[in-house]
Amino acid sequence: MTNSFQIKIFDYLQKHNIQNFIGVPDSTLKEFISYGLKNKKIIVTTREEEAIGIATGMCLSGSDSLVFMQNAGFANSLSTITSLVKLYKIPMIFLIGWRGYLKDDAPEHLQIGKIQPELIKIIELPSKTLSENNWKKNCDWAIKKIKNNSPCALIVKREFHD
């Protein structure tokens, strides 16, 4: 994802009433996070489950939220997503960096990257993968999902391609 697209996505989501951006830093989302920090719009946590808990409280108070994380953190938080967010239909957007789908990524990312799409399907979390051509349409889809009380995920590949 090129720098300008990460910033455009952040601004677009904020313009469409996503008020809270909470999560664990991820190099795939580096520009998104840096831009949010610079504008004092991001809360950084130490664990994904902590971010989900904070976002849940904000969502329950009527404040739309996005939780950002890398895919290893997504795997770590499966129980929290299924037993809290999905079970109680907490309307939040997950922005998940997808490392390991390319064969030249770091070894620790290859296994989780390979199974990430299947994990998302297994837990029945509606998701879309962002590209330069579809990011706005897919952000609109995610905003509509949370307005209908459904959590969802937007996936960002480490290298932003179609």
FENNOR-V885758 format. One record per residue. RES is the residue in one letter. SS is DSSP state (alpha for helix, beta for strand, coil for the rest). PHI is phi in whole degrees, -180 to 180 (* if undefined). PSI is psi in radians with two decimals (* if undefined). Layout:
BEGIN
RES;SS;PHI;PSI + RES;SS;PHI;PSI
END
This chain:
BEGIN
M;coil;*;2.09 + T;coil;-72;2.73 + N;alpha;-51;-0.85 + S;alpha;-63;-0.58 + F;alpha;-72;-0.63 + Q;alpha;-63;-0.73 + I;alpha;-68;-0.74 + K;alpha;-61;-0.72 + I;alpha;-65;-0.78 + F;alpha;-58;-0.90 + D;alpha;-61;-0.71 + Y;alpha;-63;-0.81 + L;alpha;-64;-0.73 + Q;alpha;-65;-0.72 + K;alpha;-61;-0.52 + H;coil;-99;0.58 + N;coil;75;0.31 + I;coil;-80;1.97 + Q;coil;-98;-0.40 + N;beta;-126;2.30 + F;beta;-125;1.92 + I;beta;-130;2.41 + G;beta;171;-2.95 + V;coil;-108;2.33 + P;coil;-55;2.53 + D;coil;-145;2.30 + S;alpha;-64;-0.51 + T;alpha;-63;-0.59 + L;alpha;-104;0.39 + K;alpha;-52;-0.84 + E;alpha;-72;-0.65 + F;alpha;-58;-0.85 + I;alpha;-69;-0.80 + S;alpha;-59;-0.73 + Y;alpha;-64;-0.77 + G;alpha;-64;-0.70 + L;alpha;-66;-0.76 + K;alpha;-59;-0.62 + N;coil;-95;0.17 + K;coil;54;0.79 + K;coil;-120;0.11 + I;beta;-123;2.46 + I;beta;-109;2.15 + V;beta;-98;2.31 + T;coil;-117;2.98 + T;coil;-92;-0.35 + R;coil;-140;2.62 + E;alpha;-63;-0.67 + E;alpha;-62;-0.64 + E;alpha;-64;-0.78 + A;alpha;-61;-0.75 + I;alpha;-64;-0.72 + G;alpha;-62;-0.79 + I;alpha;-64;-0.81 + A;alpha;-63;-0.64 + T;alpha;-60;-0.83 + G;alpha;-59;-0.73 + M;alpha;-67;-0.72 + C;alpha;-63;-0.76 + L;alpha;-66;-0.39 + S;coil;-90;0.10 + G;coil;90;0.31 + S;coil;-113;1.93 + D;coil;-61;2.38 + S;beta;-134;2.68 + L;beta;-127;2.36 + V;beta;-112;2.15 + F;beta;-105;2.55 + M;beta;-167;2.82 + Q;beta;-87;2.94 + N;alpha;-68;-0.49 + A;alpha;-64;-0.69 + G;alpha;-67;-0.62 + F;alpha;-60;-0.81 + A;alpha;-62;-0.71 + N;alpha;-64;-0.49 + S;coil;-102;0.24 + L;alpha;-56;-0.73 + S;alpha;-64;-0.75 + T;alpha;-65;-0.70 + I;alpha;-65;-0.79 + T;alpha;-77;-0.70 + S;alpha;-89;-0.17 + L;alpha;-121;-1.17 + V;alpha;-64;-0.89 + K;alpha;-71;-0.78 + L;coil;-59;-0.77 + Y;coil;-100;0.17 + K;coil;52;0.92 + I;coil;-77;2.07 + P;coil;-81;1.47 + M;beta;-129;2.73 + I;beta;-100;2.30 + F;beta;-100;2.28 + L;beta;-110;1.90 + I;beta;-114;2.11 + G;beta;-73;2.34 + W;beta;-109;1.67 + R;coil;-98;2.73 + G;coil;91;-0.01 + Y;coil;-82;-0.33 + L;coil;-92;2.53 + K;coil;-74;-0.21 + D;coil;-101;0.32 + D;coil;-83;2.99 + A;coil;-61;2.50 + P;alpha;-55;-0.63 + E;alpha;-68;-0.28 + H;alpha;-97;-0.27 + L;alpha;-65;-0.77 + Q;alpha;-67;-0.87 + I;alpha;-67;-0.64 + G;alpha;-62;-0.63 + K;alpha;-67;-0.66 + I;alpha;-100;-0.07 + Q;alpha;-53;-0.87 + P;alpha;-58;-0.66 + E;alpha;-69;-0.68 + L;alpha;-61;-0.75 + I;alpha;-63;-0.72 + K;alpha;-65;-0.78 + I;alpha;-58;-0.73 + I;coil;-87;0.06 + E;coil;55;0.80 + L;coil;-95;1.95 + P;coil;-57;2.37 + S;beta;-148;2.75 + K;beta;-139;2.53 + T;beta;-98;2.26 + L;coil;-81;2.49 + S;coil;-139;3.00 + E;coil;-60;-0.54 + N;coil;-87;-0.35 + N;coil;-123;0.02 + W;alpha;-58;-0.71 + K;alpha;-69;-0.78 + K;alpha;-61;-0.73 + N;alpha;-73;-0.54 + C;alpha;-66;-0.72 + D;alpha;-61;-0.72 + W;alpha;-58;-0.82 + A;alpha;-65;-0.72 + I;alpha;-63;-0.72 + K;alpha;-65;-0.70 + K;alpha;-59;-0.83 + I;alpha;-72;-0.49 + K;alpha;-66;-0.43 + N;coil;-98;0.41 + N;coil;59;0.69 + S;coil;-124;2.22 + P;coil;-71;2.74 + C;beta;-158;3.00 + A;beta;-130;2.48 + L;beta;-113;2.25 + I;beta;-105;2.34 + V;beta;-119;2.02 + K;beta;-70;2.61 + R;coil;-56;-0.80 + E;coil;-104;2.14 + F;coil;-80;1.72 + H;coil;-127;2.95 + D;coil;-75;*
END
